[in-house]
Amino acid sequence: MRTHIRRAACLALAGAALMLSPVTANAQEQAPASGTSTQQVQSRGGYFLGDGVNIRSRPVDGTVHGQGYFRETFTAHCWNGDGHWIYLTAHRGNVTGWVKVDYVFYTDMGPMGYC
Protein backbone atom coordinates (compact mmCIF):
# COMPACT_ATOMS: atom_id res chain seq x y z
CA MET A 1 0.00 0.00 0.00
CA ARG A 2 2.80 2.44 0.89
CA THR A 3 4.52 1.69 -2.41
CA HIS A 4 1.36 2.69 -4.29
CA ILE A 5 1.01 5.88 -2.26
CA ARG A 6 4.67 6.81 -2.82
CA ARG A 7 4.40 6.07 -6.52
CA ALA A 8 1.17 8.11 -6.81
CA ALA A 9 2.78 11.03 -4.95
CA CYS A 10 5.85 10.85 -7.18
CA LEU A 11 3.75 10.79 -10.34
CA ALA A 12 1.64 13.71 -9.10
CA LEU A 13 4.76 15.76 -8.35
CA ALA A 14 6.35 14.87 -11.68
CA GLY A 15 3.12 15.76 -13.53
CA ALA A 16 2.88 19.11 -11.77
CA ALA A 17 6.51 19.85 -12.55
CA LEU A 18 6.02 18.93 -16.21
CA MET A 19 3.09 21.32 -16.48
CA LEU A 20 5.23 24.15 -15.11
CA SER A 21 8.27 23.43 -17.31
CA PRO A 22 8.76 24.99 -20.76
CA VAL A 23 8.32 22.63 -23.71
CA THR A 24 10.96 22.46 -26.45
CA ALA A 25 9.79 21.68 -29.97
CA ASN A 26 12.79 19.51 -30.88
CA ALA A 27 13.73 17.75 -27.66
CA GLN A 28 16.57 15.28 -28.07
CA GLU A 29 16.95 11.78 -26.62
CA GLN A 30 20.71 12.12 -26.25
CA ALA A 31 22.59 13.48 -23.27
CA PRO A 32 22.83 17.28 -23.18
CA ALA A 33 25.90 18.81 -24.77
CA SER A 34 27.82 20.84 -22.23
CA GLY A 35 28.03 24.56 -22.91
CA THR A 36 26.04 24.49 -26.16
CA SER A 37 22.58 25.38 -24.86
CA THR A 38 21.41 28.97 -24.51
CA GLN A 39 18.60 27.90 -22.15
CA GLN A 40 19.56 27.98 -18.48
CA VAL A 41 18.64 24.56 -17.02
CA GLN A 42 18.74 24.02 -13.27
CA SER A 43 19.02 20.68 -11.54
CA ARG A 44 17.00 18.95 -8.81
CA GLY A 45 17.93 16.64 -6.01
CA GLY A 46 16.13 13.41 -5.31
CA TYR A 47 16.36 9.74 -4.43
CA PHE A 48 15.50 6.39 -6.00
CA LEU A 49 12.21 4.71 -5.07
CA GLY A 50 13.35 1.15 -5.68
CA ASP A 51 16.29 -1.24 -5.69
CA GLY A 52 18.18 -1.94 -8.90
CA VAL A 53 16.83 1.03 -10.90
CA ASN A 54 18.69 0.97 -14.24
CA ILE A 55 20.67 4.06 -15.26
CA ARG A 56 20.86 3.90 -19.07
CA SER A 57 22.86 5.48 -21.89
CA ARG A 58 19.57 6.60 -23.51
CA PRO A 59 15.86 6.25 -22.67
CA VAL A 60 14.02 2.91 -23.06
CA ASP A 61 16.64 0.58 -24.58
CA GLY A 62 20.00 2.16 -23.78
CA THR A 63 22.95 0.27 -22.34
CA VAL A 64 22.83 0.03 -18.54
CA HIS A 65 25.71 2.05 -17.01
CA GLY A 66 24.78 1.32 -13.40
CA GLN A 67 21.90 1.02 -10.95
CA GLY A 68 20.35 3.11 -8.22
CA TYR A 69 19.01 1.73 -4.95
CA PHE A 70 16.22 2.76 -2.57
CA ARG A 71 16.93 6.10 -0.86
CA GLU A 72 20.24 6.65 -2.69
CA THR A 73 20.47 10.23 -3.87
CA PHE A 74 20.98 11.78 -7.30
CA THR A 75 21.02 15.11 -9.09
CA ALA A 76 18.53 15.35 -11.98
CA HIS A 77 19.63 17.58 -14.86
CA CYS A 78 16.78 17.53 -17.42
CA TRP A 79 13.86 15.61 -18.97
CA ASN A 80 13.62 13.96 -22.39
CA GLY A 81 11.05 15.22 -24.91
CA ASP A 82 8.05 13.28 -23.60
CA GLY A 83 8.87 13.89 -19.92
CA HIS A 84 8.93 10.18 -19.03
CA TRP A 85 12.71 9.95 -18.55
CA ILE A 86 15.24 12.13 -16.73
CA TYR A 87 18.95 12.58 -17.23
CA LEU A 88 20.65 12.34 -13.85
CA THR A 89 23.85 11.68 -11.95
CA ALA A 90 23.68 9.15 -9.11
CA HIS A 91 25.84 10.27 -6.20
CA ARG A 92 27.04 6.76 -5.34
CA GLY A 93 29.55 5.87 -8.05
CA ASN A 94 28.99 9.16 -9.92
CA VAL A 95 27.04 7.31 -12.65
CA THR A 96 25.28 9.53 -15.20
CA GLY A 97 22.47 8.46 -17.52
CA TRP A 98 18.72 8.17 -18.12
CA VAL A 99 16.13 6.85 -15.62
CA LYS A 100 12.36 6.50 -16.00
CA VAL A 101 10.58 9.06 -13.78
CA ASP A 102 8.40 6.33 -12.19
CA TYR A 103 11.41 5.24 -10.10
CA VAL A 104 12.50 8.57 -8.61
CA PHE A 105 11.33 11.10 -6.04
CA TYR A 106 12.39 14.75 -6.07
CA THR A 107 13.42 16.33 -2.78
CA ASP A 108 13.20 19.83 -4.22
CA MET A 109 10.96 21.32 -6.89
CA GLY A 110 13.20 23.89 -8.57
CA PRO A 111 12.85 24.51 -12.29
CA MET A 112 14.28 21.87 -14.62
CA GLY A 113 14.08 21.98 -18.41
CA TYR A 114 14.24 19.53 -21.29
CA CYS A 115 17.51 18.17 -22.68
Wavefront OBJ file of the C-alpha trace (Angstrom):
o trace
v 0.000 0.000 0.000
v 2.802 2.440 0.892
v 4.523 1.692 -2.406
v 1.363 2.685 -4.291
v 1.014 5.878 -2.257
v 4.673 6.810 -2.816
v 4.399 6.070 -6.523
v 1.167 8.112 -6.813
v 2.779 11.025 -4.946
v 5.847 10.849 -7.184
v 3.750 10.789 -10.337
v 1.639 13.709 -9.102
v 4.762 15.765 -8.348
v 6.347 14.873 -11.675
v 3.121 15.758 -13.527
v 2.883 19.111 -11.771
v 6.510 19.848 -12.549
v 6.020 18.934 -16.209
v 3.091 21.321 -16.479
v 5.234 24.151 -15.110
v 8.269 23.426 -17.306
v 8.760 24.986 -20.757
v 8.323 22.634 -23.713
v 10.960 22.457 -26.445
v 9.794 21.681 -29.973
v 12.793 19.510 -30.878
v 13.734 17.752 -27.656
v 16.575 15.278 -28.071
v 16.949 11.782 -26.622
v 20.714 12.117 -26.253
v 22.591 13.477 -23.273
v 22.828 17.278 -23.181
v 25.905 18.815 -24.766
v 27.820 20.844 -22.227
v 28.032 24.559 -22.910
v 26.042 24.490 -26.159
v 22.577 25.380 -24.859
v 21.411 28.967 -24.514
v 18.600 27.900 -22.153
v 19.560 27.976 -18.477
v 18.640 24.562 -17.016
v 18.743 24.019 -13.274
v 19.017 20.679 -11.545
v 17.003 18.948 -8.813
v 17.935 16.643 -6.007
v 16.131 13.409 -5.307
v 16.362 9.743 -4.427
v 15.503 6.395 -6.002
v 12.214 4.715 -5.068
v 13.348 1.146 -5.677
v 16.287 -1.242 -5.688
v 18.182 -1.941 -8.903
v 16.834 1.031 -10.900
v 18.694 0.974 -14.240
v 20.672 4.057 -15.262
v 20.861 3.896 -19.069
v 22.861 5.480 -21.888
v 19.567 6.602 -23.506
v 15.863 6.248 -22.671
v 14.024 2.912 -23.058
v 16.638 0.579 -24.575
v 20.002 2.163 -23.775
v 22.948 0.269 -22.340
v 22.825 0.025 -18.541
v 25.707 2.049 -17.010
v 24.775 1.319 -13.403
v 21.902 1.015 -10.953
v 20.350 3.114 -8.217
v 19.007 1.728 -4.954
v 16.224 2.758 -2.574
v 16.932 6.102 -0.861
v 20.242 6.650 -2.690
v 20.470 10.226 -3.872
v 20.980 11.775 -7.304
v 21.020 15.114 -9.093
v 18.526 15.347 -11.976
v 19.626 17.579 -14.859
v 16.775 17.531 -17.419
v 13.861 15.607 -18.973
v 13.623 13.959 -22.390
v 11.055 15.218 -24.914
v 8.053 13.278 -23.601
v 8.867 13.887 -19.924
v 8.934 10.179 -19.025
v 12.713 9.950 -18.550
v 15.236 12.129 -16.727
v 18.953 12.578 -17.228
v 20.646 12.340 -13.846
v 23.851 11.683 -11.953
v 23.679 9.147 -9.114
v 25.836 10.274 -6.202
v 27.043 6.761 -5.341
v 29.545 5.873 -8.045
v 28.987 9.160 -9.916
v 27.040 7.307 -12.650
v 25.280 9.531 -15.203
v 22.468 8.460 -17.523
v 18.718 8.169 -18.125
v 16.132 6.847 -15.621
v 12.361 6.504 -15.998
v 10.576 9.058 -13.781
v 8.403 6.327 -12.194
v 11.408 5.237 -10.099
v 12.505 8.566 -8.605
v 11.327 11.096 -6.036
v 12.392 14.754 -6.072
v 13.419 16.330 -2.782
v 13.196 19.826 -4.225
v 10.957 21.324 -6.887
v 13.198 23.886 -8.567
v 12.855 24.513 -12.294
v 14.278 21.869 -14.622
v 14.080 21.976 -18.415
v 14.245 19.532 -21.287
v 17.512 18.175 -22.676
l 1 2 3 4 5 6 7 8 9 10 11 12 13 14 15 16 17 18 19 20 21 22 23 24 25 26 27 28 29 30 31 32 33 34 35 36 37 38 39 40 41 42 43 44 45 46 47 48 49 50 51 52 53 54 55 56 57 58 59 60 61 62 63 64 65 66 67 68 69 70 71 72 73 74 75 76 77 78 79 80 81 82 83 84 85 86 87 88 89 90 91 92 93 94 95 96 97 98 99 100 101 102 103 104 105 106 107 108 109 110 111 112 113 114 115
